[in-house]
Amino acid sequence: MEWTRRIARTGVTALIILCAVFMLFAGIFAATGEAPAAMVFRPPGSPASLPDGVKLLRWGSVFAVVRGESPDYVRKLYASGAILVLPYRKSGCLAYRPA
């Protein structure tokens, strides 16, 4: 039984670290808004309810991919009810390449 506790503790620790990394990326992205597009988890309402200046690229039931005209579009998405907004890149949200 000790090994199951150890495995559970390791799994919980890994999950906490993963969540912390995603929150760090989300916080930095909200502050800068620098990415070609954004992936919005739990998008607000319908495509028509997106904030002004936000262009829809793809819409799904769980997430939407959008592009903004101004750097503060990420904050507008959070204000409209988005749960998590991450940078969206073809090679993944963790692939950072400065312009």
KOLMILUM-728211 format. One line per 3 residues: number of its first residue (from 0); their letters; for each residue x, y, z of C-alpha. Coordinates in steps of 0.05 Angstrom, whole numbers. Layout:
! residues N
NUM) A) X/Y/Z ~ ...
END
This chain:
! residues 99
0) MEW) 0/0/0 ~ 58/47/11 ~ 76/44/-63
3) TRR) 6/66/-83 ~ 11/126/-38 ~ 78/143/-68
6) IAR) 50/138/-139 ~ -11/180/-120 ~ 33/233/-87
9) TGV) 78/235/-149 ~ 17/241/-195 ~ -13/298/-154
12) TAL) 54/334/-152 ~ 61/328/-228 ~ -10/354/-238
15) IIL) 3/414/-193 ~ 67/431/-231 ~ 32/424/-298
18) CAV) -25/469/-276 ~ 25/520/-249 ~ 62/521/-317
21) FML) -3/532/-355 ~ -24/588/-307 ~ 45/620/-316
24) FAG) 38/619/-392 ~ -34/645/-387 ~ -12/702/-341
27) IFA) 46/723/-386 ~ 2/719/-447 ~ -52/761/-414
30) ATG) 0/814/-399 ~ 33/815/-468 ~ -17/788/-518
33) EAP) 40/769/-564 ~ 23/709/-606 ~ -4/698/-676
36) AAM) -69/672/-647 ~ -101/649/-581 ~ -135/586/-560
39) VFR) -194/603/-515 ~ -219/547/-469 ~ -293/552/-454
42) PPG) -306/609/-503 ~ -359/659/-482 ~ -428/642/-509
45) SPA) -428/641/-585 ~ -382/669/-639 ~ -425/732/-641
48) SLP) -410/746/-568 ~ -335/753/-577 ~ -307/821/-557
51) DGV) -296/876/-609 ~ -231/870/-647 ~ -228/794/-640
54) KLL) -229/753/-704 ~ -254/681/-702 ~ -209/629/-736
57) RWG) -240/565/-710 ~ -299/551/-663 ~ -311/487/-623
60) SVF) -353/467/-563 ~ -293/465/-516 ~ -246/516/-547
63) AVV) -241/570/-600 ~ -181/597/-638 ~ -182/672/-646
66) RGE) -137/729/-668 ~ -139/799/-639 ~ -126/867/-670
69) SPD) -100/899/-606 ~ -52/873/-552 ~ -106/875/-498
72) YVR) -153/826/-534 ~ -133/771/-485 ~ -157/812/-426
75) KLY) -222/826/-463 ~ -232/751/-473 ~ -223/739/-398
78) ASG) -271/796/-383 ~ -323/765/-429 ~ -321/698/-391
81) AIL) -264/656/-420 ~ -234/608/-369 ~ -165/600/-399
84) VLP) -131/635/-458 ~ -65/607/-483 ~ -21/627/-542
87) YRK) -36/585/-604 ~ 20/566/-651 ~ 24/513/-705
90) SGC) 80/478/-667 ~ 45/483/-599 ~ 35/536/-546
93) LAY) 102/522/-513 ~ 143/535/-576 ~ 166/607/-566
96) RPA) 202/641/-622 ~ 209/716/-618 ~ 190/755/-681
END
